[in-house]
Amino acid sequence: MHPTITRMQEVVAKGDDSLIADLLAEDVRFMPPTYFATWTGRAPVAAVLGHVGQVFSDFRYRRVMGADRDWALEFQCRIGDLDAVGVDLITLNENGLIQTFEVAMRPLKSVSALREAMNARVTSDPRFLEFRKALS
């Protein structure tokens, strides 16, 4: 298994964006399961993933499939009292850092709970005001 994927499995559920940032390419693209948009850039993506790691509980990867640059990591977790399953679809760049990170999840009720929890966190995290300014 690629060392970046191994390390990601160790840090993603900790909710520590500084550990996650070390695995991301500077221009990483993240596509969340909660809406059709893309977060771009190491700092905003690490911040989003850090918050996700704090919203999820009982997080664990069940299966890891892939080779070279393309990986699929199946996970299960809880969001409040709701169960969820999903897949992280990851592409690494030539330096072995995460270039694209897309998440597919189900069921809808759990994804909706994730969206509510993430909206509350993002709107109360002052870093996201700076990220929005940088995008303008």
C-alpha positions in Angstrom: 0.0 0.0 0.0 1.2 3.5 -0.7 2.6 5.3 2.4 0.3 8.3 2.0 -2.8 6.0 2.0 -1.4 4.2 5.1 -0.8 7.5 6.9 -4.2 8.9 5.9 -5.8 5.9 7.6 -4.0 6.8 10.8 -4.8 10.5 10.9 -8.1 11.2 9.1 -10.4 10.3 12.1 -8.3 12.3 14.6 -9.7 15.6 13.3 -6.3 17.3 13.4 -6.0 19.4 10.2 -2.2 19.9 10.7 -1.7 16.1 10.3 -4.0 16.0 7.3 -2.4 19.0 5.6 1.0 17.1 5.4 -0.7 14.6 3.1 -2.3 17.1 0.7 -0.9 18.6 -2.5 -0.8 22.4 -2.4 -3.6 22.6 -5.1 -5.6 19.6 -3.8 -9.3 19.4 -4.8 -11.9 18.0 -2.4 -15.5 17.1 -3.5 -17.7 16.5 -0.4 -20.7 14.3 -0.3 -23.0 17.1 1.1 -23.2 19.4 -1.9 -22.0 19.7 -5.5 -19.0 22.0 -5.1 -15.2 21.7 -4.8 -12.9 22.9 -2.1 -9.4 23.8 -3.6 -6.1 24.3 -1.8 -4.3 22.7 1.1 -5.4 25.0 3.9 -9.1 25.0 3.2 -9.3 21.2 2.4 -7.3 20.4 5.6 -9.6 22.6 7.6 -12.7 20.9 6.2 -11.3 17.4 6.7 -10.3 18.3 10.3 -13.9 19.3 11.0 -15.2 16.1 9.4 -12.9 14.1 11.6 -14.5 15.8 14.7 -18.1 15.3 13.4 -17.6 11.6 12.7 -17.5 9.1 15.5 -16.6 5.4 15.5 -14.9 6.0 12.2 -13.0 3.2 10.6 -11.9 2.1 7.2 -13.4 -1.3 6.2 -11.6 -1.9 2.9 -8.9 -0.3 0.9 -8.6 -0.9 -2.8 -6.2 0.5 -5.3 -2.7 0.8 -6.7 -0.3 3.4 -7.9 -2.1 6.7 -7.8 -5.8 5.7 -7.6 -7.4 4.5 -4.4 -10.8 3.7 -3.0 -11.2 3.5 0.8 -14.5 2.2 2.1 -15.4 3.5 5.6 -18.2 3.4 8.2 -18.9 5.9 10.9 -21.6 7.5 13.0 -22.9 11.1 12.8 -24.7 11.7 16.0 -26.9 8.7 16.4 -27.0 7.8 12.7 -24.9 5.2 11.0 -23.2 6.0 7.6 -21.0 4.3 5.1 -19.0 5.8 2.3 -16.1 5.7 0.0 -13.1 8.1 -0.2 -11.9 8.2 -3.8 -8.3 9.5 -3.8 -5.9 10.2 -6.6 -2.2 10.9 -5.7 0.0 13.3 -7.6 3.5 12.4 -8.9 5.0 13.3 -5.5 2.7 10.9 -3.7 0.4 13.6 -2.2 -3.3 13.7 -2.4 -4.4 15.6 -5.5 -8.1 14.8 -5.6 -10.3 13.6 -2.8 -13.9 12.8 -3.5 -16.4 11.3 -1.0 -19.6 9.4 -1.7 -21.8 8.5 1.3 -25.2 7.0 2.2 -27.9 7.0 3.6 -29.3 10.4 2.8 -30.4 11.0 6.4 -26.8 10.7 7.6 -25.5 12.9 4.8 -28.0 15.5 5.7 -26.9 15.3 9.4 -23.3 15.7 8.2 -24.2 18.8 6.2 -25.9 20.4 9.1 -23.0 19.7 11.4 -20.4 20.9 8.9 -22.4 24.1 8.1 -22.5 25.0 11.8 -18.7 24.4 12.1 -17.7 26.2 9.0 -19.8 29.3 9.8 -18.2 29.5 13.3 -14.6 28.9 12.1 -13.0 32.3 11.3 -10.5 30.6 8.9 -13.4 30.1 6.4 -14.0 33.8 6.1 -10.3 34.1 5.1 -10.7 31.2 2.6 -13.7 33.0 1.0 -11.8 36.3 0.7 -8.9 34.5 -1.0 -11.4 33.0 -3.5 -13.0 36.3 -4.4 
